[in-house]
Amino acid sequence: MATRFIKDSIWTSPNLNQLSDMAERHFYRLLPLPDDHGCCEVTAAVVKGRCYPLKPKVTIDLIIKWTAELEAQDIIRTWTNKGRVFAYFPTWSGHQRIRSLNKRKTPEPPASVVTCRQLSQVAALSSLPSLLSSLPQETTLSGSPPDDAGLVATKPKANNQAHYKQEAISLLSFLNEKTGRHYEPVEANVALIVARLREGATPDQCRQVIAKKAREWLPDEKMQGYLRPATLFNRTKFAQYHGEIGRPLEVEG
């Protein structure tokens, strides 16, 4: 892994200084990941394994929250490819010493990500800083500010698109894994999942529904065709399927 640099300009960076303390620490943990082109994978589960291997109390939810903060300040710009989330650091070449460009380690980002954030992204994220400030702060078990000794998980409750979209992509990947399908993270597939999350469904509840219906329907050729986002995450049907779960299910995988 290449050596990366941190300059003293971080002390006066307007973007970095808008971050919460934990999101700023998250940024430094991410710094070794990008390739020479300033790109890396930021799928939450991957980041947890690579950047927080000895931090069991750093959860997927926290990583998603901190990554959303970085994107809100345009410190990173994300895109998805085949169910995985990648990030581009727009100021990478201005802060890192790149003697020669090695081969990319990620798919090439879309031109809109490299040149500027799409208007839809800006609209979705414009209110994120104020929303995040209203969230409960991460605390240690003793109630003091967080440090390396321990964090407790806090579930993001802010209604922000970046968080819900990344959760939806993760759930879509789980559906593909359980059913052997290859649903792409396009708007038609992701929007229904996002809608259920906005209404208050948790990712664990969504996985329980997916796992239960996969077990019931995969053996039935007629019902296999309904193992799709349009059916599972239809508003009425999802409420029905979730209501069938009498107790928390063990979700494999």
C-alpha positions in Angstrom: 0.0 0.0 0.0 1.4 3.4 -1.0 2.4 6.0 1.5 -0.1 8.9 1.8 0.4 12.4 3.1 -1.5 14.6 5.5 -0.7 18.4 5.1 -1.0 21.1 7.7 -3.8 22.6 5.6 -6.2 20.2 7.4 -6.1 22.6 10.4 -7.9 25.3 8.4 -9.9 23.3 5.9 -13.5 24.5 5.9 -14.8 21.1 4.8 -12.9 19.1 7.4 -13.8 21.5 10.1 -17.5 21.0 9.4 -17.3 17.3 10.2 -18.1 15.7 13.6 -15.0 14.5 15.4 -15.8 10.9 14.6 -16.4 11.6 10.9 -13.0 13.4 10.7 -11.3 10.4 12.3 -13.1 8.2 9.7 -11.6 10.3 7.0 -8.1 9.6 8.3 -8.8 5.9 8.5 -9.9 6.0 4.8 -6.8 7.8 3.6 -4.6 4.8 3.0 -7.3 3.1 0.8 -7.5 5.2 -2.4 -5.4 4.2 -5.5 -3.2 6.7 -7.3 -6.4 8.0 -9.1 -8.0 8.9 -5.8 -10.6 6.1 -5.8 -11.4 3.3 -3.4 -14.2 1.0 -2.4 -16.3 2.4 0.5 -19.0 -0.3 0.8 -19.6 -0.2 4.5 -18.8 -3.9 5.3 -15.5 -3.6 3.3 -14.5 -0.4 5.2 -15.3 -2.0 8.5 -13.0 -5.0 7.7 -10.1 -3.0 6.3 -10.2 0.2 8.4 -11.6 -1.0 11.7 -10.4 -4.6 12.1 -9.8 -4.2 15.9 -12.8 -2.0 16.6 -15.8 -4.3 17.2 -18.0 -1.5 18.4 -17.7 0.5 15.2 -20.8 -0.7 13.4 -22.0 -0.6 9.8 -24.5 2.1 10.8 -21.8 4.3 12.1 -19.6 3.8 9.0 -22.5 4.7 6.8 -23.2 7.8 8.9 -19.6 9.0 8.8 -19.3 8.3 5.1 -22.4 10.4 4.4 -20.9 13.3 6.4 -17.8 13.2 4.2 -20.0 13.2 1.0 -22.1 16.1 2.3 -18.9 18.2 2.6 -17.7 17.1 -0.9 -14.6 15.4 0.6 -15.6 12.3 -1.2 -18.0 11.6 -4.1 -19.6 8.2 -4.3 -21.0 6.0 -7.1 -22.2 2.5 -7.3 -21.1 -0.4 -9.6 -22.7 -3.9 -9.4 -24.0 -3.4 -5.9 -20.7 -2.0 -4.5 -20.1 1.5 -3.4 -17.0 3.4 -4.5 -15.6 6.9 -3.6 -13.6 9.5 -5.5 -11.5 12.0 -3.5 -11.8 15.2 -5.6 -8.7 16.9 -4.2 -6.5 13.8 -4.2 -4.0 14.9 -6.8 -3.5 18.3 -5.1 -2.5 16.7 -1.8 -0.8 13.5 -2.7 2.6 13.0 -4.3 1.9 10.7 -7.3 5.1 9.9 -9.2 3.4 7.6 -11.7 -0.2 6.5 -12.1 -0.5 2.8 -11.5 -3.4 0.7 -12.8 -6.8 1.5 -11.3 -8.0 -0.6 -8.4 -11.7 0.4 -8.9 -14.0 0.8 -11.8 -13.6 4.2 -13.5 -15.9 6.8 -11.9 -18.6 8.4 -14.1 -17.6 11.7 -15.6 -20.3 13.5 -13.5 -18.6 12.3 -10.3 -15.1 13.5 -11.3 -16.2 16.9 -12.7 -18.9 17.9 -10.2 -21.6 16.4 -8.0 -24.9 15.9 -9.8 -27.6 18.3 -8.8 -29.7 15.5 -7.4 -26.9 14.5 -5.0 -26.5 18.1 -3.8 -30.2 18.4 -3.2 -30.3 15.2 -1.2 -27.3 16.1 0.9 -27.7 19.8 1.3 -29.5 19.5 4.6 -27.4 16.6 5.9 -25.1 18.6 8.2 -28.0 20.1 10.2 -29.7 16.7 10.3 -26.6 14.9 11.5 -26.2 17.5 14.3 -29.6 16.5 15.6 -28.6 12.9 16.0 -27.6 11.4 19.3 -23.8 11.7 19.7 -21.8 8.5 20.0 -20.8 8.0 23.6 -18.7 5.5 25.5 -20.4 3.1 27.9 -19.5 5.5 30.8 -21.3 8.4 29.1 -18.2 10.3 28.2 -17.1 11.4 24.7 -16.0 8.6 22.5 -12.4 7.5 22.3 -10.5 4.4 21.1 -11.5 2.5 24.2 -15.1 1.9 23.2 -18.0 3.1 21.2 -21.7 2.2 21.4 -23.7 1.9 18.3 -26.2 4.6 17.5 -28.7 4.2 14.8 -28.9 7.1 12.3 -32.4 8.5 12.4 -31.9 11.4 10.0 -33.9 11.2 6.9 -31.0 11.5 4.5 -30.8 9.9 1.1 -27.2 9.0 1.3 -27.7 6.7 4.3 -30.9 5.1 3.0 -29.5 4.5 -0.5 -26.4 2.7 0.8 -28.5 0.6 3.1 -30.8 -0.3 0.2 -27.9 -1.3 -2.0 -26.6 -3.6 0.8 -30.1 -5.1 1.1 -30.3 -5.6 -2.6 -26.9 -7.5 -2.5 -28.3 -9.6 0.3 -31.4 -10.4 -1.8 -29.1 -11.4 -4.7 -27.0 -13.6 -2.4 -30.1 -15.4 -1.1 -31.8 -15.9 -4.4 -29.0 -16.3 -6.9 -30.3 -13.3 -8.8 -28.4 -10.3 -10.2 -30.6 -7.3 -9.5 -28.7 -4.1 -10.3 -28.8 -1.1 -7.9 -30.8 1.0 -10.4 -33.5 3.4 -9.3 -36.3 1.0 -10.0 -34.9 -1.6 -7.6 -33.5 0.7 -4.9 -36.4 3.2 -4.6 -38.8 0.7 -3.1 -36.3 -0.4 -0.5 -35.5 3.2 0.4 -39.2 3.9 0.8 -39.6 1.1 3.4 -36.5 2.3 5.3 -37.9 5.9 5.4 -41.1 4.5 6.8 -39.2 3.0 9.7 -38.3 -0.5 8.7 -34.8 -1.5 9.9 -32.2 -3.3 7.8 -32.5 -6.3 10.0 -36.3 -6.5 9.5 -35.8 -6.2 5.7 -33.2 -9.1 5.9 -35.6 -11.2 7.9 -38.3 -10.7 5.3 -35.9 -11.6 2.5 -34.6 -14.7 4.3 -38.1 -15.9 5.2 -39.5 -15.5 1.7 -36.4 -17.1 0.1 -36.8 -20.1 2.3 -40.5 -20.4 1.4 -40.5 -19.6 -2.3 -37.2 -20.9 -3.7 -38.4 -24.5 -3.7 -41.6 -23.4 -5.6 -41.0 -22.7 -9.3 -44.1 -20.6 -9.5 -43.2 -18.4 -6.5 -39.6 -18.0 -7.4 -40.5 -15.2 -9.8 -41.8 -13.1 -6.9 -38.4 -13.0 -5.1 -37.9 -9.5 -6.5 -37.8 -5.9 -5.1 -41.1 -5.0 -6.7 -42.9 -7.7 -4.7 -40.9 -7.9 -1.5 -40.8 -4.2 -0.9 -44.2 -3.2 -2.1 -45.6 -1.1 0.7 -48.7 -3.3 1.4 -47.0 -6.6 0.8 -43.9 -5.8 2.9 -46.1 -5.0 5.9 -47.9 -8.3 5.4 -44.6 -10.3 5.1 -43.1 -8.6 8.1 -46.3 -9.2 10.1 -45.9 -13.0 9.4 -42.7 -13.0 11.4 -43.8 -13.9 14.9 -40.3 -13.6 16.4 -36.9 -12.4 15.2 -35.6 -14.8 12.6 -32.0 -15.9 12.3 -30.6 -14.4 9.2 -27.9 -16.4 7.6 -25.1 -14.9 5.7 
